[in-house]
Amino acid sequence: MIDSLEQQTAIVTGASSGIGAATCRAFAAAGANVALAARSEDDLEALADELETNHGVETLVVPTNVREEDDVDALVEETVDRFGGLDILVNNAGLSRGSEIAEMTTDEYETMQETNVDGVFYATRAAIPHVRERGGHLIFVGSFAGQYPRSFNPIYAATKWWVRGFAKSVAAQVGDAGVGVTVVNPAEVRSEFETTDGRTFAEAFDANEASEPEEVAAAVRFAACQDHSSVSELDINRRDKFADSF
């Protein structure tokens, strides 16, 4: 393993806050140029300025709605045009809506499907030819909810089961081309991600009660720094996650 991403290029979706923003900082600290993708252009611009000032890397801000196929294709195309290639894709963008199946609206269902499933497919499809050319990495932010049955929000859980299964099967397709594929599964993370009651996880958990975005970002960076092997899967859980009930 190397500990540097010097002169490598990474795309991070959902980059404006939480795990995505922390991953951008971790990559920039390791020397990578970063294309930042999310819907909030102002937040992306502020983060890009921070990365360039603090780490001397180059950045590219591409406002992107991963639910839109054309947006995602443009993101990859602009990144490759700007930096000459692509080494790392981090499929991080994701969200949760609603909870109870009997009360869930079709809009809530479709929003989760289109973001957590379709967006991951669009980005992976567009990135594979470029990442294959560089022998780089495809990294998927999954979830604890994609590993164990969930009594609350089964649709969100199902989308994360899909992400995990998709990533493993993509690995079977691209591994012999030298592409690393990793799934990183966080449990609760103190970020702007919404709980089922509408609060953010940062509001719902005090410090030390859940993982921090930086801890997940460190796992993503670790996976991206593998130069020969591939880290198949990493789980990031608070230490008492299995102590009582999950």
N, C-alpha and C positions, 0 to 999 in steps of 0.2 A: 504494500500500500504506500502511496505517496500522501503527503499532507498539504499539497498545493494544487490549486486549480489555475495556476498562472497561464494566461493567454487562452484559456478555454472560454467557451460561450455557453451560457445557460439561459433557458426560458423558465420563468416561474409564473404559473397562473395563480390567480387569487393573491396577487403580490401586495395589495394595498395595506394589509393589516395582518395581525396574528401570525400563524405559522408561515404564511407566504412572505411577509415582510421580514421576519426573523431569518428565513432561509436566504433571502436576498442579501442580508447583512453577512451571514455566515459565508456565502459564496464570495462576496466582494472581499471579505477579510482574507480569503484564501487566494485572491488574485484573479477571480473570474470576471469577465464582462457579463453583464446581466441585462436581459430583456424583461421588463416588468409588465405584466399583463393583468388587468382588472378593469372594472367599469369606472372607477373613480379616478379620473385623470389628475385632479389636484393632489390627491394623496400620493399617487405614483410619482408625480413631478417632485414633490417634497422629498420622498424617499430616494429618488434618483440623485438629487442634489447632495443629499447626505452621503450616499455611497461614493460619489465621485470626489467629494471633499475629504472624506475620512480615509479612503482607500486608494484613490488615484486610478480607479478602473473606469472603463467606459460603460455607459448605460444606454438603454433604448426604452422609451416609454411608448407602449402601444395600447391605448384604451381598447379593451376587448370584452365582449360578452360571449363567454364560451358556449352559450346556447345557440349562437349564430355561426353556422358553418363557414360563411364567408369571412367573418371576423377572425376565426381561428386560422384559416388558411393565410390570411393577410399577415397575421402575427408571425407565423413561421417564415413566410416569404420575406417580410421586412427584416427579420433578424438575420437571415442568411445573407441578404443583400448588404446589410450594414457590416456584418462581422466576417463574412466569407465562409461561414459554416455554422454548424450547431453540434455541440458536444453533449449537452444535458437538457432533458426536458423534465420538469417537475410538475406533474399533474396534481395540483393542490386545490384548485377552486372547487368548492362544494358548499352545500347549505342544507338546512333542515326546515321543514314546514309542517305544521300540524302535529297530530299524534294518533288519536283514535281513528281507526279505519272507518268505522261507521259514520263518523262525523267529518271525515276529510273531504275537502272539495276537490273537484277534478283539477282545478288550477293549482292547488298545492301539490297534488300528485305529479302533474306534468312538469311543474317547476323543478321538483327534485329529480325526476327522470332526465329532463333535458340538461340540467346542470351537471349532475353527478355521474351520469352515464353517457349521454350523447357528447357532452363537452370533452370528456376523457377520450372517447373514441376519435372525435375530430382532431384533437391535438396529437394523439399518438399516431394516427394515420399520416398526418402531414409531416410529423417529425422523423418517422422511421427512416426514410431514404437518406436524410442528412446525418442522423446519429449513426446509422450503419456505416456511412462513409468514414466517420471519424473513430469508430469503435468506442462510442460513448455510452451514455446511460439513459435509461428511461426509468423515472422514479415516480411511484404512485403513492399518494397519501391516502391510505385506507382508513380503517377505524377498528377499535375494539368491537364496535357494533357489526362489523363485517366478519366476525369470527364466532360470535356466540348469539343464540336466540335473544331477541329483545322484546320485552312485553310492551314497551312504549316505542312508538313510531316504527313499526315494522317496515314501512316503505323506505325510510332513510336507511335502515339496516340492510334491506335488500339491495339498495343501490351500492352499498359498500361491499356486500358479498359479491356483487357483479364486478366491481373494480378489482377485487382480489383475484377472482377467477380469471378475469380478462388478462390481468398482468401476468399471471402464471402461464397462461396459454400463449401470450405474446412472447414470453421468454423462450418457449419451445420453438417458436418460429424464427427468432432473431439471434438466439444464443450462438449458433454456429457461424454467425457473421461477426462475432466478437462484441455484441452489444450486451451490456449489463442491465438487468432488470431487477428492481427492488420495490417491495411494498413496505411502507412504514405505517404501522398501526398505532395511532395514539388513542388513549382513553380520554378522560376529561382533560382539557387544556384551558388554562386561563387566558382566553382570547375573546374576540368580539363575536364568536360563533354563538348562535342563539340556542338556549335550552327550550324544552317543550312549553314552558310557561312564559316565554317571551323575553326573559332576562338573558343577558350574555353570560357566558361561562366566567368571565372576569368578574361579573357582579355576583354570581352565585357561589363562587369559591374564594376563600381567603388565601393569602400566600401560604404555601406549603400544604394546602389541601388538595391540590391538583398539579399536574405538570405545567411547566411554563413553555411558551412557544419556542424559546431558545433551546430547550432540551430536545424538542422534536427536530428543530433545524440542525442541531449538532448530529443527530442520527442521519439526516438527509445528506449532510456534508460528508460524513463518514462513508456512506454508500457511494457517493459520487467520486470519492478519492481512490476507490479501488481501481488499480490499473491493469490487473490480469484477472482476478477473481471477481465474482459478483455476489453481493450480499442479497440473498433471496428475500429475507423478511426480517423486520425489526419491530418489536412491540415496545411501546413506551407507556407504562402504567404507573399511577401513583402506588406507593409501596403497600398500601393496605387494600388494594383493589380486590384481592381474592380472600381477604380476611373474614368477611361476613357474607354478604350477598351482592351479586352484581346483576 
